[in-house]
Amino acid sequence: MRVTQNDVLSLLGKYVEERTLVLAVFVTPSRSVARVTGAIRVSVDGSGPHLAIGKDDNKSDQIKFRLSDCVFEYGDFRDEESADKYEGFLVVASSKGDTLSLFEPKG
């Protein structure tokens, strides 16, 4: 289901507040893939909202993603094999072709 940026920022705010650890999978148009599990942080500057996943210690893996000029899709795993591991997922597709998928763990 397509959602708005405001809906996404509200959901991400919930994750931040509850300190939810998410699995983030970043895929580039050339099919390079990066994965990290961690807490998220959202910041806003003059170019719009930014999302960071992982520890903010400059030692651990981290994914950073700009949330402006993106399309957002949210779904759940009601009838899928992953339903025992994950509640739902958020897919963020940038206008440059990069895709960030966030998976919310169950429980």
Secondary structure, 3 states (H helix, E strand, C coil): CEECHHHHHHHHHHHHHHCCCEEEEEECCCCCEEEEEECEEEEEECCEEEEEECCCCCCCCCEEEECCCEEEEEEECCCCHHHHCEEEEEEEEECCCCEEEEEEECC
